[in-house]
């Protein structure tokens, strides 16, 4: 077959071609995300990023390769949010497709949970770091959210607080879209990006999901019960378990 007869894979209507066009798309996407994060609180100037990109050591690759997290400070809490999962995808032919994985993830906790230590040294940063990497590795968490309403994971958390791990020495988390003080999505020039809020679960709450015949419904019930609880979506190590009735 002649070269000019090789079928071409169609690109999305909003894809752009070329490094310059891709850089402009990335800059616009980052500006929209930065503007949204600024509505949530005071955003630290410095980003949190690994010294060596985990993708170079066998870890999952993020859409633009760049991996980072933002620290957003509120009066009584700190939010740690991923910063790059919704970057435009770039392929080997310099084709750029906006909105990446179509989502970012965040976790919010009271100031006391950080015990005065740097955010990046806390167990909470390890949680959001691992969730972010799992999202990048899976690639279609947005579809699971649309189908089931929420997603749960178990993680091997470094320096997890006493009493938070289950019998397998793992920590459960629930990912849901939207919270009382965190919008479920934000706009970019290329469409909306979901923001998933991560809540660390008590062992009994993780067991409630594991034991349920309909796990999707159990996660939805748990998300609703957490939203109605005194701590809501906050990740708090020591709190009463919320078990839906």
N, C-alpha and C positions, 0 to 999 in steps of 0.2 A: 504494500500500500504506500503510495507517495506520501511524503511528510505532510503536504498541505491537505491531505485527506484524513489525518488523524483527528478523531472527534475531540472537541474541546469541552472540558467540564464547565458548565455555566456558573458564573459568579453571581452572588446576590446583587440586587439592584443598587445597594448602597456601598458596595465594595469599591475601593480605589486601587490604582496600580502605580507603583513607583515609590521610592524612598521619600521623596519630598512630600508627596500627597499623603503618604502614611504618617509622616512626622506631624503634619498638620492635623490629621485625624486624631492622633494620639494626644496632641496638645489640647484639642477641643474637648476630648473625652475627660482628660485629667482636670481641666478647668471646671467642667460641670460637676465632677465629683468633689473637687475641693470646695466649690461654692456650697454644695449641699452639706458637706461635713461641717462647714462653718456655721450652719444654722442649728447644729446640734449642741454646740458649745465652743469653748476656746481651743483651737487646734494648735498643738505644739508645732513649732517651726520645723524641727528635725523629724524625719521619718525613722521608723525602726526597720532595719534591713540587715540580713546576714552579711558577714564579711565576705563569705564565698557563697555564690548562688547555689542553693541545693540542687538545682537542675543540672549543674555540672558534675554532681556526685551521685547521679542516678535517681534524684528526686523528680517529682512531677514538674513539667514545664508550665509556667504561666503564659497567658496569651502573648504578651510582648517580651517575655523572658524576665522582665523586672518583677521582683517580689518585695513588697514593703507593707508596713502597717502604720496607721496614724493613731495618735493619742489625742483624745478629745476630752477636755476637762469641764465638768459641770460643778455646780456648787457643792454637792455632796457625793458625787460619783465620778468615775472615770470610764470612758468608753474606749475600747481598742477596736479599730476597724481595719479590715484588709484594704489594701490600696494597690489594685492591679489586676484582680480577677476579671474585671470588666474592661480592661484595656483591649484595644483592637487586636485581633489575631493577625499574625503575619506568616505567610507561607514562603516556601523557597523561591517562588517566582515573584516576590515582592508585591503580592496581592494582599491588601489589608481589608479585613472585615470588622466592622465596629461591634462593640458591646461584649466581646469576649465570651465569658461564661454566663453572661446576662445577669450577674449578681455579684454582690459583695457580702461579707459576713462581719458581724460585730458582736462584742460582749460588753456588758455594763456591770460594774460592781461598785459597792460603797468604797469610799476612800480608805476606810479601816481595813479592807481586805488586802490592801497592798502593804500594810504594816510599815509604811514609810520608806520602803525599798524602791529602787528604780522599776518602772513598769516592766521593762524587758526581762527583769530577773524574777518576776512573779510567776506563780503557777498559773495564773489567769492568762498571762501571755502565752504560756505553753499550750493552754487549751485552744486559744484562737489561732495560734500558729498551726497546730495539728488539724483543726477543722478546715482552715484555709487550704492546706496541702491536700486533704482528702477531697475537697471540692474540686481542686485543679486536677487531681488524679482521676476522679470519677467522670467529670466532664459534662454530666447531664443532671445535676442536682436540681436545676430549675424545673425539669420535667417531672421529677419526683414530687416537688412541692406543688406543682399544678395538679398532679393526680391525687395526692394524698393529703395535702394541706400542711404537713410537717414531716420532718425527718429526724430520726435519732441515730446516734453513733455511740460507740464505746471507745475510750482512749486510754493509753498508758501515760498518765500525767506525771511529769516530774515534780517531786515534792508536793504531792497532793495532800491537803489538810487531813488530819486524822478523822476517820469516820466517813469519809466521802467515797472511798473505794468499795466496790462490791467484793464478793468472795473470790473473784478472779483477779483482784487487785487492779481493777479498771474503774474508770469514771464515766458515767453516762452523761450525754448532753442532748438537748432537744433544740432543733433548728425550726423556727417558725417565722413567718413574714408579718412584720408589723408588731408594735407594742404601744403601750399607752403614751409614751413620749418619744417614740422613734417611728418615723414614717416608714411604710412598707416598701417604698420605692422612691427613686429620684429620676428626674428627667435629664437627658443628654440631647445634643443635636441629632442623635441617631436613634432615639427612642428611649423608653424607660428601662431602668436597671433595678432589679429587686435588691432589697437590703434584708438579709436574714439575721434575726437576733438569736444568739446562742444562749441558752440557759443551762447551767450545770445542774444535774439532777441528784437528788438524794438516792442512796441505794434502793430504798423501798419503792421509789418512783420508777427506777429502771426495772426493778423486778415486776412492777405492775404492767409495764409494757411487754416484758418477756413472757409473762404468764397469759397474756390476753390471746384469745382465739382470733380476734380481729385487731391486729396490731395498729393498723392505720387509724381505726376509730379510737383505740386507746390513747394514741398520741394526740389526736384532736381533743379528746376529753381532758387529757392532762394539760395540754396547752391552755384550754379554757379555765381549768382549775387554778393553774399558776397565775394567769392574768387576773383572776379575782382574789388572789391571796395578798397578804400585806406587802410582800417583797416583789410581787409581780414577776417581771422577766429578769430581774437582777440575779446575778450569780453570787450566791451567798453560801459559804461552806457549811455554816451551822444554822440550820433553820428546821422547823418541823416539816416532815414530808407531807405533801399534798396528794392525797389519794382520792380520785373521783369516786362518787357513790353511784 
